[in-house]
Amino acid sequence: MKIALEKVEPAQIEKRSFEIIGEELGGRSFPKLHEPIIKRCIHTSADFDYADNLVFSEHAVETALAALKRGEAIITDTNMGKAGVNKKILQKLGGEIYCFMAEEDVAATAKERKETRAVVSMEKAAELGGHPIIAVGNAPTALVRLYELIQEKKISPSLVIGVPVGFVNVVQSKELIMEAGVPYIVARGRKGGSNIAACICNALLYMIERDGK
């Protein structure tokens, strides 16, 4: 069987991918600031469900962009998520990215308290101060503890990206963070992942780079 391959220059592959995404969305329209995030999630996952399951609190994107521009940190719940974020753009803005999951003190405290490392890492994130962007792509327990810390007024995130993937308390933790009273971007349902958390961060960073601000 002869397979016909589309000829695309290497530098044009991403551009062509987004053209295909636009075509397959069939002319659907999204709010201007939501569209780049939705399409990048689809591009990252090849999953068009993100056109429907990504939900945004009012002014979430505007608040996140302003936070990044003033150099707020990004905190992730996995080193995979941290690795996927474009640090070059982030550092140009004066921001840093952190993941505390693999740190010895976090592991020791989690073992002593019989908690997940994700819970303890959110507590450590609260100690940083500021108004960080929290990007959770793996651990629903991180979102649950984050909700508690917000209610306790121990942390005030500029944005919570709630996209853990899985089955146990995943759906519930996402719904909980939507009631936390802070800006959020959440992938409702079971889908998500560290790659989605990172790509939402990158979509925000690319929006700033594109606008030259």
C-alpha positions in Angstrom: 0.0 0.0 0.0 1.3 3.4 -1.0 1.0 6.0 1.8 0.9 9.6 0.7 2.7 11.9 3.1 2.1 15.6 3.3 5.2 17.6 2.4 5.9 20.2 5.1 9.1 22.0 5.7 10.4 21.4 9.3 10.1 25.0 10.3 6.4 24.9 9.2 5.3 21.8 11.0 3.8 23.6 14.0 2.1 26.2 11.8 0.6 23.5 9.7 -0.5 21.6 12.8 -2.4 24.6 14.0 -4.0 25.1 10.6 -5.2 21.5 10.8 -6.6 22.0 14.3 -8.5 25.1 13.0 -9.9 23.1 10.1 -11.0 20.2 12.3 -12.6 22.6 14.8 -14.9 23.5 11.9 -15.1 27.2 12.4 -15.8 27.1 16.1 -15.0 30.4 17.8 -13.6 30.9 21.3 -12.9 34.0 23.4 -9.8 35.7 22.1 -7.6 35.1 25.1 -8.9 31.5 25.5 -8.3 30.4 22.0 -4.4 30.1 22.0 -4.6 28.1 25.2 -7.3 25.7 24.0 -5.6 25.2 20.6 -2.2 24.6 22.3 -3.7 21.9 24.5 -5.2 20.2 21.5 -1.8 20.5 19.7 0.0 19.0 22.7 -2.4 16.1 23.1 -4.1 15.6 19.7 -7.3 15.5 21.8 -10.1 17.8 20.7 -12.0 17.3 23.9 -10.1 20.2 25.3 -12.2 22.5 23.1 -15.0 21.6 25.5 -13.6 20.6 28.9 -11.2 23.6 29.5 -13.0 26.1 31.7 -11.7 29.5 32.6 -12.7 31.8 35.5 -13.6 35.3 34.7 -10.4 37.3 33.8 -8.2 34.3 34.5 -6.0 34.8 31.5 -5.6 38.6 32.0 -4.7 38.1 35.6 -2.1 35.4 34.7 -0.5 37.5 32.0 -0.2 40.4 34.4 1.4 38.1 37.0 4.0 36.7 34.5 4.8 40.2 33.3 5.7 41.3 36.9 7.9 38.2 37.4 5.7 36.0 39.6 6.9 32.4 39.9 5.4 29.2 38.4 5.1 26.2 40.7 4.4 22.8 39.3 3.6 19.4 41.0 6.0 17.4 38.8 9.5 17.8 37.4 8.1 16.7 34.1 5.8 19.7 34.1 8.7 22.0 35.2 10.9 20.6 32.3 8.2 21.4 29.8 7.9 25.1 30.5 9.7 27.6 28.4 12.2 29.0 30.9 13.9 31.3 28.4 10.8 33.5 28.1 9.9 33.1 31.8 13.4 34.3 32.9 13.2 37.2 30.5 10.2 38.3 32.5 12.1 37.9 35.8 10.2 34.8 36.8 11.4 31.4 38.1 9.9 28.0 38.1 9.9 25.5 41.0 8.9 22.0 41.8 9.4 20.7 45.3 8.2 17.1 44.9 11.7 15.5 44.8 13.3 17.5 47.6 14.5 15.6 50.6 12.7 17.6 53.2 9.4 17.3 51.4 9.8 13.5 51.1 10.8 13.1 54.8 7.9 15.3 56.0 5.4 13.4 53.8 6.6 10.0 55.1 6.5 11.2 58.7 2.9 12.6 58.3 1.7 9.8 56.0 0.8 12.4 53.4 1.5 12.6 49.7 4.6 14.7 48.7 2.2 16.8 46.6 0.4 18.0 49.8 3.7 18.9 51.5 5.0 20.6 48.3 2.0 22.9 48.2 2.7 23.9 51.8 6.3 24.7 50.8 5.0 26.7 47.9 2.9 28.8 50.3 6.2 29.7 52.1 7.5 31.4 49.0 5.1 34.3 49.2 4.0 36.4 46.3 1.2 35.4 44.1 2.5 32.5 42.0 0.9 30.5 39.2 0.3 27.0 40.4 0.3 24.4 37.7 -1.0 21.0 38.8 -1.0 18.2 36.1 -0.7 15.0 38.2 -1.7 15.1 41.8 -5.3 15.8 42.9 -4.1 15.9 46.5 -2.1 19.0 45.5 -5.3 20.7 44.5 -7.1 19.7 47.6 -4.4 21.0 49.9 -4.1 24.1 47.8 -7.8 24.8 48.3 -7.3 24.5 52.0 -4.3 26.8 52.0 -6.2 29.4 50.1 -9.1 29.2 52.6 -6.6 29.5 55.4 -5.2 32.6 53.6 -1.7 31.1 53.5 -1.4 31.4 49.8 -2.9 33.7 47.2 -2.2 32.4 43.6 -2.5 34.6 40.6 -3.8 31.5 38.7 -4.4 27.8 39.5 -4.0 25.5 36.5 -5.9 22.5 37.6 -5.4 19.7 35.1 -4.5 16.5 37.0 -5.1 13.3 35.1 -6.5 10.1 36.5 -9.4 8.5 38.4 -9.2 8.9 42.2 -10.5 12.3 43.4 -9.4 13.9 40.1 -12.8 15.2 39.1 -13.7 16.2 42.7 -10.4 18.1 43.2 -10.9 20.1 40.0 -14.4 21.1 41.0 -13.1 22.0 44.5 -10.5 24.4 43.1 -13.2 26.1 41.0 -14.9 27.0 44.3 -11.6 28.4 45.9 -12.2 32.0 45.0 -9.0 32.4 42.9 -8.5 32.6 39.1 -8.4 29.2 37.5 -8.0 27.3 34.3 -9.4 23.7 34.8 -9.7 20.7 32.5 -13.0 19.3 33.8 -13.2 15.5 34.0 -10.5 12.9 34.1 -8.2 14.3 31.4 -5.1 16.4 31.8 -1.5 15.7 32.7 1.9 17.3 33.3 2.2 18.0 29.6 -1.1 19.9 29.6 -0.1 21.9 32.7 3.2 22.9 31.0 1.5 23.7 27.7 -1.0 26.1 29.4 2.0 27.9 31.0 3.7 28.0 27.6 0.6 29.3 25.9 0.5 32.2 28.3 4.2 32.9 27.9 3.9 32.8 24.1 1.1 35.3 24.2 3.3 37.7 26.0 6.2 37.1 23.6 3.9 37.5 20.6 2.6 40.8 21.8 6.2 42.0 22.6 5.2 43.1 26.1 
